[in-house]
Structures are given as structure tokens and as C-alpha cells.
């Protein structure tokens, strides 16, 4: 199983400076959170879709498709319990609450997709250095990088342990969804133990190499903003400013929506 999240492609998104991609990632959150009406979120959705297409990051989206489907279904249902409206459709569903649920679900999917684009097009070393150049302390950037490295490690451990249990006769594929989940729960114990053991070894390795002995660090990588970075940043900043302006003017609201 290929557990790596970074995709080694030579796309336009890959060639952007990591600081540019981090800023785009953060500003996309701002643009997504501004509107309640899902129709007003479509321009942001189109831009993130283009990022996924250009960077060929749909591969990683496909890998988490089951999680996205489950989260989307639960989001579409649960948000109707936390919102009401003026136009009742059926049971606990109102027209306004339904559109609000669609908007919140789209928000969640777009946030995950924006994160997938960033991780798929930026190496961990570039991501840490980009964060440092933006003013984030090295320890914080290193912690984020370590967390991202643990994700494929945990996924790989889970696959290895499940395959070992299958070889011992454990049937993980039969039964309904609840039964299959119950079968996977015992596998979490060895996964967590393996992760804790690896983390402890990693901490000892860092201490033995003098991690944090010096306040100022040097970096092998050298980042340099190109003309394309400034053009992309200018477009994204202008897009977010326009979105904020439209939101302040009252556009993108759901009339009659009542949140609990």
C-alpha cells in the first residue's frame, strides 16, 4: 500500500512556493466561511476543484472517498436538527435548514479538499520551511510536520496488522457495517501501541541528536518567490476581498434561517 500523501508531479501547483500554497490554503478557509447559501460557495468550490485537477490530487481524494461520503451523509442529516426555517418540508427538515446543511457539508468537503491539495503538492520539508518563513516557530512547524508523517505510518501499521490478522483467520469483510466496525476495534490496540512505541523511539532519536540545542537553525532548502507566485497571490487576495465585501453587503445569507 502506498501510504505517502505527497504526489510527485510537476504541475503548476507543485512549482509554487510553499508560502504561496499555505496562504492560499488559509485564505480559502476565509472565503468558504463567509456564506450560508451553498450557491454563493460555488465559485470557491470551482477554484478548489481546479486546484485538484491541475495538481492531480484527486488520487488522494479517492483514497478517502469512504470517509468523505460518511461525513457528508451525517452532516446533511444532523445539521437539520440544529437549524430551522420558515418553509417546512417534512419531519424535521425545512427548506432553509436543508440548504444550510448542504452549505455546511460543502464547507467541510472543501476544507478537506484544500488540505489535500496542500499536502499532495508540498513536501514536509518545504511545508515546515514555508511555515517558518511566515513567522511560525520552528518547534511548531516541526510538530506539524511530524503529525503529517505519522498519518501514513499509522495507515501502514493498520494495513499490516489487519493483513496479519486475516492470515490468522480473522474475517474482516463479512457482516453489516456495524459488525465490520466491531471487528476492526480490537485492531486499534496494537496500532496505538505500535504508534506510541515509534513516537518514543523518535523522541529519543531527537534528543540524541541535540534537537533544540540552538535557537537559530540553518536550512538546506532555499525558498524564492517567483512571478507566478505573486500573480496567484494577487488573484486569491482580490477574490477574498471581493467575497468579504459581498458578505458585508448581505449577500449569501439564507433568509428565514434560525440557528440553535
N, C-alpha and C positions, 0 to 999 in steps of 0.2 A: 504493500500500500504506500503510495506517495503521500506523506504527511506534511510536506512542505507547503506553506501558503504562498510564498513568493513565486511568481511566474516569470521565468527568464525570457521575456520577449523584448524586442527592440521597437516598441511602439512609441508614439509621440508622448503619451503619459509617462512611460518609463523614463524618457530622457529629460523630463522636467526636474528642476531642483527639488530635493525633498522638502525644503522650506515652502516652496510653492504648493506642493501637494498637501502639506499639513494645513496651510492657511485655507486652501480650497475645502478641505475636509471640515474645518471648523466653521467656515462661513456657510457651507451648505446646511449645517445644523440650524443656523440663524434663519436662513430662507425657508427651511421646512417648517419651523415652529411658528411662523407668523400667521398662518391662515387656518381657519376651521373648515372652510369649504374645500372638498377634495379637488374640484375643478381648478381652483387657483393654485393648487400644488402641482399641476401637470407640467408647467414649464421647468420646475426643478427636477421633476421625475424624468423629463426628456433629457436634460443635461446629464443627469447621473447615468441614464441608460446609454447615452453616447460615450461617457467615460468607460462604462463596462464593455461596450462594443469595441472602442478603439484600443483599449488595453487588453482585450481578450480575456477579461476576468470572469466571464460567465462560467468558466470551468469551476471556479471556486464557489460561485453561487449555486451551481448544480450539485456540488458536494454537500451543501447544507440545505438542499431543497426540502427535505422532510421536516426539518426544524422550522423553516420559514412557513411551510404550509400549516403546521400545527399551531404556531404562534399566530398566524393570520386568522385562522378559524376561531381560536379562542378570543382574539381581540375583537373580531366582528360581533361575537355574541356578547362578551362581557361589557363592552362599552355601552351597550344599550341599557344595561342595568344602572349605569352611573350618569345617564343623561335622559332628559325628557324633552318633549316639544309640544307644539300646538296641534299637529296633524297626526292623529292616531291611526296606525295601520292594522296591527293585530297583536294580541297578547301584550307584551311589554315593549313592543317596537313602535317607535314614532318615526315619522319621515325625517325630522331634524336629527334625532338620535342616530338613525341609520347612517345618514350622510356624515355625521360626526364620527361614528365608528369606522366608516370607510377611510376618513381622513386620518384618524389615529393609527389605523392599520397601515395605511400608505406611509405615514411618518416613520413607523417602526421599520418597515421594509426598506425605505430609502436610507435611513440611518445605517442599517446593517450593510446595505449595498455600498454606501460611501466608504464605510470602514473596510469593506472587502477590496475596493479599488485601491485604497491607500496601502493596505498590507500586500496586495498582489503585485504592486508596481514599485515597492520600496523595500530594499534590503534592510535588515535590522540595524546594521552599522550606519547606513545612511539616515534611517529614521532617528536614531539616537543623536547623531551629529546635527541633524536638522533641528531637533528639539533644543539642543544645547545652544546653537546659534540664535535661536529665537528667545533665549533667556531662561530656559528651564535648567535647573541644577543638574549636574552630571548624575548624581545618585538617583534622581527621579527618572531621568531618561534611561539609565541602566536598568532600573526596576521595571519600567515599561517594556524594554527590550527583552528582559528575562522572562516576563509574563508571556510575551508573544512566542518566545522559544518553547515555553512549557506546553503550549497548546498542541503542537504536532507531537511532542513527546508523550503527552497523556493519551492522545488519539492512537498513537502507535502502540503504546502499552496496552490499551483497551483491546485493540485488534489481536495482539499477540496472546493475551490472556484468554480471550474468547475462543481463539483457534485452539489453544491448548486444552480448554475445557471441552470443546467439540470432539477433539481426538480421544478424550476420556469417556465419550458417550453422552455428553450433555446436549439435549436438543433445544436449541435457542430459537428455532424458526417456526415451530408448530404452536397452535393455540391462537386465541384472540389477542388483541393489543394489550389488555391488562395482564394476561398470563405471560406474555413475552417480556413485559416490563418487569414483572416479578422474578422472572428467570435471570434477568440481567442485573438485578440489585445485588446479589451475592458477589458479582464480579467487581463491584465498586471497591470492596475492601482491599483486595490485592492491588488494584490500580492506585488507590490512595497511599497504601504502604510503599509501593514502588516509587511514587512521586515524592513522598516525604524523604525516603532514603536518597533519592537522586538530589533533592534540594539540599540535604545535609552535606553530601559529598561536594556539591557545588560550592556551598558556603566555606567549607574547609579549604577548597582549592583557591578561592578568592583570598582568604586570609593568608595562606602560604605564599601568595604572590604579592602581598602588600597592598591589597585594594584599599584605597582611601588614604594612603600614606602621604600623598602630596595633594595640596589643594588645587593646583593648576595642572592640567593634563595636556599632553600633546596628542594630535590625531594624525593618523596616516592619510585619511581621506581629505581632500580639499574641495570645498564647495564653491561654485561660482555661478551667479545668476546670469542667464543668457537673455537675449532679446525676446525669445519666445516666452520666457517666464514672466517678464514684465507685461507682455501683451495679454497673457492668460489672466494674470492677477488683476490687470486693469478691467478686463471684461467682467470677471467674477465680482469685484468690488462694486462696479457700476450696477450689475444685476442685483446685488444685495441691497444697495442703496435704493434702487427703484422699488424693490419688494417692500422694504421698510416704509418708504413713502406711501405706497398704496395701502399698506396695512394701517398706518396712522390715519389715512383718509377714510378708513372704514370699510375698505373692500376686503372680500374674502371671509366675511362673517356669516354665520348661519342665523338668520332672523327667527326668533321664537325658540332658540335653544336654551335649555335650562340645565346647568350642570349641578350635580350634587356635591 
